[in-house]
Amino acid sequence: MLHITKVDDTTFKIAVDGRRQTTHRVTVNPAYYQKLTGGNVTPEVLIEKSFEFLLERESNTDILSAFDLPLIGKYFPEYEETLRKMCLK
């Protein structure tokens, strides 16, 4: 289960329940948010979908504790296209 807390306009704290609970701090700039969502979902939904994407590929303990959202695409090239499809439905 994910618990997302907005810290400020570009920063979010995410708690992930798993075998071991982890916390993460993620930033997303407005331009990148628009690129992936077209404004169709809230930033919190983008973060939630991004973590669902990550958790399908790795355990919560393998996810970095702090990162900028575009970093996911460097590890998983299909990330942006997958998220666009998820958010632009």
C-alpha positions as CSV (number, residue, x, y, z in Angstrom):
1,M,0.0,0.0,0.0
2,L,1.2,3.5,-0.8
3,H,0.8,6.6,1.3
4,I,1.5,9.8,-0.6
5,T,2.0,13.2,1.2
6,K,2.5,16.4,-0.7
7,V,5.4,18.3,0.8
8,D,5.3,21.2,-1.6
9,D,4.3,21.9,-5.2
10,T,7.1,19.7,-6.6
11,T,8.0,17.3,-3.7
12,F,6.2,14.3,-2.4
13,K,6.9,11.8,0.5
14,I,5.9,8.3,-0.3
15,A,5.6,5.5,2.3
16,V,5.5,2.0,0.9
17,D,4.1,-0.9,2.9
18,G,5.9,-4.1,2.1
19,R,7.7,-6.8,4.0
20,R,9.7,-3.8,5.2
21,Q,8.2,-0.3,5.1
22,T,10.2,2.2,3.2
23,T,9.9,6.0,2.7
24,H,10.9,7.9,-0.4
25,R,11.1,11.6,-1.4
26,V,10.3,12.3,-5.0
27,T,10.4,15.5,-6.9
28,V,8.6,16.3,-10.2
29,N,8.8,19.6,-12.0
30,P,5.7,21.0,-13.6
31,A,6.9,20.6,-17.2
32,Y,7.7,16.9,-16.7
33,Y,4.3,16.4,-15.0
34,Q,2.6,18.0,-18.0
35,K,4.6,15.9,-20.5
36,L,3.5,12.6,-18.9
37,T,-0.1,13.5,-17.9
38,G,-1.3,16.4,-20.0
39,G,-2.8,17.7,-16.8
40,N,-5.4,14.8,-16.9
41,V,-4.5,13.5,-13.4
42,T,-3.2,15.1,-10.3
43,P,0.5,15.0,-9.4
44,E,-0.3,12.6,-6.6
45,V,-1.9,10.2,-9.2
46,L,1.3,10.5,-11.3
47,I,3.4,9.6,-8.3
48,E,1.1,6.7,-7.4
49,K,1.2,5.3,-10.9
50,S,5.0,5.7,-11.0
51,F,5.4,3.7,-7.9
52,E,3.0,1.0,-9.1
53,F,5.2,0.9,-12.2
54,L,8.4,0.5,-10.1
55,L,6.9,-2.0,-7.7
56,E,6.0,-4.3,-10.7
57,R,9.7,-4.4,-11.5
58,E,11.5,-4.3,-8.2
59,S,10.9,-4.4,-4.4
60,N,10.2,-1.3,-2.4
61,T,13.6,-1.8,-0.7
62,D,15.4,-1.5,-4.1
63,I,13.7,1.9,-4.9
64,L,16.0,4.9,-4.2
65,S,15.1,6.9,-1.1
66,A,15.2,10.2,-2.9
67,F,15.0,11.0,-6.6
68,D,13.6,13.2,-9.4
69,L,10.8,11.4,-11.3
70,P,12.6,11.5,-14.7
71,L,15.3,9.3,-13.3
72,I,13.0,6.3,-13.6
73,G,13.3,6.5,-17.4
74,K,17.0,6.1,-17.2
75,Y,16.6,2.7,-15.5
76,F,13.4,1.7,-17.3
77,P,13.3,3.1,-20.9
78,E,9.6,2.1,-21.2
79,Y,8.6,4.3,-18.2
80,E,7.5,7.5,-20.0
81,E,5.4,5.7,-22.7
82,T,3.8,3.4,-20.1
83,L,2.9,6.3,-17.8
84,R,1.6,8.4,-20.6
85,K,-0.8,5.6,-21.5
86,M,-1.8,5.1,-17.8
87,C,-2.4,8.9,-17.3
88,L,-3.9,9.9,-20.6
89,K,-6.7,7.3,-20.6
